[in-house]
């Protein structure tokens, strides 16, 4: 599928990177057990589809990783998969209301598996996230490190994805129809 790059797409991706960066900074500084670094990615994937959805989280993770949070570099595959899966889930539009709950599960499962493997095998369960404390508590209670990482990762990722989908649905619904017609490409050729 050949897609054309235009100013709208570049602008959406740039804005998404900034949103991801700011959200990631807030979560990191406050040591929140959620990440808030994929809201822009979800918006991009919902508007432009899975291929374009892979770009923002990768770029914001790269910027975060090179500036203040080196862990972000290692989670780049998670961001790429997140954007792709979100683009597939949002094929018919961003889920609204109660449909956010099952959509968040579909998006969370593959990304949580990869995140848990990275966290357990590369970092021994300890990263810059506030959820590392919970991983250590579960591990000390007798659970396997990878299982502990997956449990915590799934719960924190799920909450993060619900928040991201909710914000994305509000943002997309506020866009004027004329603008949406120009930028929404999902699976059609541009």
C-alpha positions as CSV (number, residue, x, y, z in Angstrom):
1,X,0.0,0.0,0.0
2,X,1.5,3.3,-1.1
3,X,0.6,6.2,1.1
4,X,1.3,9.9,0.4
5,X,2.9,12.0,3.1
6,X,1.3,15.4,3.5
7,X,1.4,18.3,6.0
8,X,-1.6,17.0,7.9
9,X,0.1,13.6,8.6
10,X,3.4,15.2,9.6
11,X,1.7,17.7,11.8
12,X,-0.4,15.0,13.6
13,X,2.7,12.8,14.1
14,X,4.7,15.8,15.5
15,X,1.9,16.7,17.8
16,X,1.6,13.1,18.9
17,X,5.3,13.0,19.7
18,X,4.9,16.1,21.9
19,X,1.8,14.7,23.6
20,X,3.6,11.4,24.3
21,X,6.7,13.2,25.6
22,X,4.7,15.4,27.9
23,X,2.6,12.5,29.2
24,X,5.7,10.4,29.8
25,X,7.4,13.3,31.6
26,X,4.4,13.7,33.9
27,X,4.3,10.0,34.7
28,X,8.0,9.8,35.2
29,X,8.3,12.9,37.4
30,X,5.3,11.9,39.6
31,X,6.5,8.2,39.7
32,X,3.0,7.1,38.6
33,X,2.4,3.4,38.0
34,X,1.1,4.2,34.6
35,X,3.0,5.7,31.7
36,X,0.8,8.3,29.8
37,X,3.3,8.2,26.9
38,X,1.0,6.8,24.3
39,X,-2.0,9.1,24.1
40,X,-0.6,10.8,21.0
41,X,0.1,7.4,19.4
42,X,-3.5,6.3,20.0
43,X,-4.8,9.5,18.4
44,X,-2.5,9.0,15.4
45,X,-3.3,5.3,14.9
46,X,-7.0,6.1,15.1
47,X,-6.8,8.9,12.5
48,X,-4.2,7.6,10.2
49,X,-4.1,3.8,10.6
50,X,-1.7,1.2,11.9
51,X,1.4,2.0,9.7
52,X,1.4,5.7,10.7
53,X,0.4,4.8,14.2
54,X,3.8,3.1,14.7
55,X,5.8,6.3,14.2
56,X,4.9,8.6,17.2
57,X,5.6,6.3,20.1
58,X,8.9,5.2,18.4
59,X,10.0,8.8,18.0
60,X,8.9,10.0,21.4
61,X,10.6,6.9,23.0
62,X,13.8,7.7,21.1
63,X,13.7,11.4,22.3
64,X,12.9,10.4,25.9
65,X,15.6,7.7,25.7
66,X,18.3,10.1,24.5
67,X,17.4,12.9,26.9
68,X,16.2,11.7,30.4
69,X,14.9,8.2,30.5
70,X,17.2,5.6,28.9
71,X,14.7,2.8,29.5
72,X,12.5,4.3,26.8
73,X,14.9,3.2,24.1
74,X,14.5,-0.5,25.1
75,X,10.8,-0.3,24.9
76,X,10.7,1.0,21.3
77,X,9.3,-2.4,20.0
78,X,6.4,-2.0,22.4
79,X,5.6,1.4,21.0
80,X,5.7,0.2,17.5
81,X,3.4,-2.8,18.2
82,X,1.1,-0.5,20.2
83,X,0.7,1.9,17.3
84,X,0.1,-1.0,14.9
85,X,-2.4,-2.9,17.0
86,X,-4.2,0.4,18.0
87,X,-4.6,1.2,14.3
88,X,-6.2,-2.2,13.7
89,X,-8.5,-1.9,16.6
90,X,-9.5,1.6,15.6
91,X,-10.2,0.6,12.0
92,X,-13.9,1.7,12.2
93,X,-13.1,4.6,14.5
94,X,-12.0,5.2,18.0
95,X,-14.0,3.1,20.5
96,X,-16.4,5.1,22.6
97,X,-18.0,4.6,26.0
98,X,-18.1,0.9,27.1
99,X,-16.4,-0.3,23.9
100,X,-13.1,1.2,25.3
101,X,-12.9,-1.6,27.8
102,X,-12.6,-4.6,25.3
103,X,-10.6,-2.5,22.9
104,X,-8.1,-1.7,25.7
105,X,-7.7,-5.4,26.4
106,X,-7.0,-6.2,22.7
107,X,-4.3,-3.4,22.6
108,X,-2.9,-4.2,26.0
109,X,-2.3,-8.0,25.7
110,X,0.4,-8.1,23.0
111,X,2.2,-5.0,24.3
112,X,2.2,-6.2,27.9
113,X,3.7,-9.5,26.9
114,X,6.6,-7.8,25.2
115,X,7.0,-5.2,27.9
116,X,7.1,-7.9,30.6
117,X,9.8,-9.8,28.8
118,X,11.9,-6.7,28.3
119,X,11.4,-5.7,31.9
120,X,12.1,-9.1,33.4
121,X,15.0,-10.2,31.1
122,X,16.8,-6.9,30.4
123,X,16.2,-5.0,33.7
124,X,15.5,-7.7,36.3
125,X,12.1,-6.1,37.0
126,X,13.4,-2.7,37.9
127,X,12.9,0.3,35.6
128,X,12.2,4.1,36.1
129,X,8.5,3.4,36.4
130,X,6.6,3.6,39.7
131,X,5.3,0.1,39.0
132,X,8.7,-1.5,39.7
133,X,7.9,-1.4,43.4
134,X,4.9,-3.6,42.8
135,X,6.9,-6.0,40.7
136,X,9.5,-6.4,43.5
137,X,6.7,-7.0,46.0
138,X,5.2,-9.8,43.9
139,X,8.6,-11.3,43.3
140,X,9.4,-11.3,47.0
141,X,6.0,-13.0,47.7
142,X,7.1,-16.0,45.6
143,X,6.0,-15.3,42.1
144,X,8.3,-15.8,39.1
145,X,9.9,-12.5,37.9
146,X,8.5,-12.7,34.4
147,X,5.0,-13.6,35.7
148,X,5.2,-10.7,38.2
149,X,6.3,-8.3,35.5
150,X,3.4,-9.5,33.2
151,X,0.8,-9.1,36.0
152,X,1.9,-5.6,36.8
153,X,2.5,-4.7,33.2
154,X,-0.9,-5.8,32.1
155,X,-2.7,-3.9,34.9
156,X,-0.7,-0.7,34.5
157,X,-0.8,-1.0,30.6
158,X,-4.6,-1.6,30.7
159,X,-5.3,1.5,32.8
160,X,-2.9,3.5,30.6
161,X,-4.7,2.2,27.4
162,X,-8.2,3.0,28.8
163,X,-7.1,6.5,29.6
164,X,-5.4,6.9,26.2
165,X,-8.5,5.6,24.3
166,X,-10.8,7.8,26.3
167,X,-8.7,10.9,25.6
168,X,-8.3,9.9,21.9
169,X,-12.1,9.4,21.5
170,X,-12.7,12.9,23.0
171,X,-10.1,14.5,20.8
172,X,-11.2,12.8,17.6
173,X,-14.9,13.6,18.3
174,X,-14.0,17.3,18.7
175,X,-12.3,17.6,15.3
176,X,-14.4,19.2,12.6
177,X,-15.7,16.7,10.0
178,X,-14.0,18.7,7.2
179,X,-10.7,18.2,8.9
180,X,-11.3,14.5,9.6
181,X,-12.1,13.9,5.9
182,X,-8.8,15.3,5.0
183,X,-6.7,13.4,7.5
184,X,-8.4,10.1,8.3
185,X,-6.8,7.5,6.1
186,X,-6.9,4.3,8.2
187,X,-6.7,1.7,5.4
188,X,-7.5,3.7,2.3
189,X,-4.9,4.9,-0.1
190,X,-4.0,8.5,0.3
